[in-house]
Amino acid sequence: MKRLANISGHKAVKIFCKFGYQVARRTGSHIILKHPEKPPLVIPDHKEVAPSLLRTQILRAGLTIKEFVEHK
């Protein structure tokens, strides 16, 4: 399995946008992403996002970790 370590919040948002998500708003240090057919995602805008949190958001988006990492 590919590693999810060392991915910043900003980079994660860019990757999710490639899959049809759009930035809806920003609340403090969190970026809320919306998709017309999938659940919304909340990504912290930190230097490094915890791999467990990122894994959860990837699965909520209906993606595999491999798909996500390949768009890195």
TORSEDO-152627 format. One record per atom (N, C-alpha, C): x, y, z. Coordinates in steps of 0.02 Angstrom, whole numbers, plus 50000, padded with zeros to 5 digits. Layout:
BEGIN
PT   east  north     up
PT      X      Y      Z
...
END
This chain:
BEGIN
PT   east  north     up
PT  50042  49941  50000
PT  50000  50000  50000
PT  50044  50062  50000
PT  50023  50112  49964
PT  50060  50175  49962
PT  50054  50212  50028
PT  50102  50254  50041
PT  50103  50290  50104
PT  50067  50357  50099
PT  50034  50375  50152
PT  49998  50439  50155
PT  50035  50491  50197
PT  50095  50475  50218
PT  50132  50522  50261
PT  50156  50582  50220
PT  50166  50636  50256
PT  50195  50698  50228
PT  50153  50730  50173
PT  50088  50727  50179
PT  50044  50763  50132
PT  50014  50822  50170
PT  50023  50881  50143
PT  49996  50941  50175
PT  49921  50946  50161
PT  49888  50987  50200
PT  49817  50998  50189
PT  49803  51030  50122
PT  49846  51077  50103
PT  49838  51111  50039
PT  49845  51062  49981
PT  49893  51018  49985
PT  49903  50968  49932
PT  49845  50919  49930
PT  49820  50899  49988
PT  49762  50853  49990
PT  49702  50885  49956
PT  49691  50949  49968
PT  49634  50984  49937
PT  49642  50984  49862
PT  49703  50997  49837
PT  49715  50997  49765
PT  49699  50929  49734
PT  49718  50876  49770
PT  49705  50809  49744
PT  49630  50794  49743
PT  49594  50812  49797
PT  49522  50800  49798
PT  49487  50840  49743
PT  49512  50899  49727
PT  49482  50940  49674
PT  49489  50905  49606
PT  49540  50866  49597
PT  49548  50828  49534
PT  49493  50776  49527
PT  49462  50756  49582
PT  49409  50706  49581
PT  49339  50739  49584
PT  49335  50803  49570
PT  49270  50836  49566
PT  49248  50875  49627
PT  49287  50876  49679
PT  49270  50916  49738
PT  49287  50989  49726
PT  49251  51033  49759
PT  49264  51105  49755
PT  49267  51134  49825
PT  49307  51185  49833
PT  49312  51217  49898
PT  49249  51257  49909
PT  49212  51240  49962
PT  49149  51274  49978
PT  49162  51335  50022
PT  49204  51325  50073
PT  49220  51379  50118
PT  49280  51360  50161
PT  49303  51408  50199
PT  49359  51396  50244
PT  49337  51421  50313
PT  49344  51379  50362
PT  49325  51397  50430
PT  49386  51388  50474
PT  49417  51442  50494
PT  49478  51439  50533
PT  49533  51406  50492
PT  49560  51352  50518
PT  49613  51316  50481
PT  49586  51254  50447
PT  49521  51251  50434
PT  49491  51193  50402
PT  49459  51214  50336
PT  49468  51172  50286
PT  49440  51185  50219
PT  49384  51134  50208
PT  49326  51159  50192
PT  49268  51116  50180
PT  49260  51108  50104
PT  49258  51045  50082
PT  49251  51029  50012
PT  49182  51000  49999
PT  49152  51019  49943
PT  49086  50993  49924
PT  49091  50959  49856
PT  49047  50910  49848
PT  49040  50873  49785
PT  48966  50863  49775
PT  48941  50868  49713
PT  48869  50863  49703
PT  48839  50795  49721
PT  48879  50741  49718
PT  48851  50674  49729
PT  48883  50637  49788
PT  48931  50667  49820
PT  48967  50633  49874
PT  48964  50675  49938
PT  48978  50644  49995
PT  48975  50682  50058
PT  49029  50736  50061
PT  49016  50790  50099
PT  49066  50842  50106
PT  49127  50817  50146
PT  49184  50847  50134
PT  49245  50829  50169
PT  49273  50890  50206
PT  49304  50878  50262
PT  49337  50931  50300
PT  49410  50914  50305
PT  49452  50957  50278
PT  49524  50945  50276
PT  49558  51001  50316
PT  49599  50983  50366
PT  49635  51035  50403
PT  49692  51062  50359
PT  49700  51128  50360
PT  49752  51160  50320
PT  49816  51164  50362
PT  49847  51106  50372
PT  49908  51101  50412
PT  49966  51082  50367
PT  50026  51089  50393
PT  50085  51069  50354
PT  50083  50994  50338
PT  50057  50955  50384
PT  50053  50883  50375
PT  49988  50858  50406
PT  49948  50824  50366
PT  49884  50797  50389
PT  49898  50726  50416
PT  49867  50710  50472
PT  49876  50643  50501
PT  49852  50590  50451
PT  49892  50538  50440
PT  49873  50486  50392
PT  49806  50454  50407
PT  49789  50445  50470
PT  49725  50413  50487
PT  49666  50457  50466
PT  49672  50523  50477
PT  49619  50569  50457
PT  49613  50571  50381
PT  49669  50573  50348
PT  49669  50576  50275
PT  49639  50512  50246
PT  49656  50455  50275
PT  49628  50390  50253
PT  49552  50391  50260
PT  49527  50417  50315
PT  49454  50420  50326
PT  49420  50463  50273
PT  49450  50521  50257
PT  49420  50566  50208
PT  49422  50535  50137
PT  49476  50499  50122
PT  49481  50466  50057
PT  49425  50414  50049
PT  49414  50375  50101
PT  49361  50324  50099
PT  49292  50356  50095
PT  49282  50412  50130
PT  49217  50448  50126
PT  49204  50473  50056
PT  49258  50490  50021
PT  49252  50516  49952
PT  49239  50459  49902
PT  49242  50397  49925
PT  49230  50340  49881
PT  49291  50323  49838
PT  49349  50342  49862
PT  49411  50328  49825
PT  49451  50274  49861
PT  49498  50246  49825
PT  49545  50201  49858
PT  49608  50242  49873
PT  49647  50217  49919
PT  49709  50252  49938
PT  49756  50253  49878
PT  49756  50200  49840
PT  49799  50196  49780
PT  49781  50250  49730
PT  49716  50260  49717
PT  49694  50312  49671
PT  49716  50381  49695
PT  49708  50393  49759
PT  49726  50458  49788
PT  49800  50471  49781
PT  49841  50422  49799
PT  49914  50431  49800
PT  49941  50438  49729
PT  49910  50405  49680
PT  49933  50410  49611
PT  49924  50480  49583
PT  49879  50520  49611
PT  49868  50588  49588
PT  49909  50639  49627
PT  49953  50614  49669
PT  49995  50657  49711
PT  50036  50703  49670
END
